[in-house]
Amino acid sequence: MYMHRIPITVDPHDTDLNGVCRASALLQYMQTAADHQLAERGMTYEALRAQNRAFLLSRIQMEFTDSPRAYTHLLSGTTPCESRGFRFLRCYELTQDDVVIGRAVSVWALIDTESRALIRSESFPLPCPLSEAPSVVPAPIRFPSLLREIGTYTVTYAELDQNAHMNNTHYPDIYAHFLPMRGHRIEGLSISYMHEARQGDVLRVLCAEADGVYYFRTLLADGTVNTEAEVRLASLL
């Protein structure tokens, strides 16, 4: 599988109370490689905006076999994949000393920012090589039991992106805020993004746990589902 790769050094500000890189930062490193690949070929955020186009993340599934520490050197790789209909598929890979420590598969939607209409992948070719579609694509999350409300989370300025809503890479931190992270790292994470959250929005956070897996749903004030997630933790040795 073709991968566009860029070097990344883990910033100490991206590490948590355990001294390991947060899942949110690992996700940012992956998406930085994708931004770099598209920008090299003229498809910057500004160029898309001039066409009234914007990519929105719909679903992502991530697996991490390790969480690197500060100043670790990584290679962040990414490739867009063959897609059909209203889905744009993209895969990611993080390597450390030639060993893969993280993988992700994502599903994106492209919208017309004026009409909010979805745009088919066949009518918007990307200016870079495509790899074969992954064998497993992130699916809607199935909840095993009733969720209970465990708290709220207020969206702040620091979490906004240029679209003026909470950037998708910050959501892992919301879930981690309600998890027993001391002595643990996020090993697996699936997120379905449903409705945007803006500065000042107070998200209601619901959770359930089954067989060591944590299930989350975040709701906007009117009850609209913001995200759904499935999180698996691993103990740090």
Summary of the structure (lengths in Angstrom):
residues: 237
radius of gyration: 17.5
end to end distance: 32.1
largest distance: 50.8
contacts: 712
relative contact order: 0.18
helix: 18%
strand: 43%
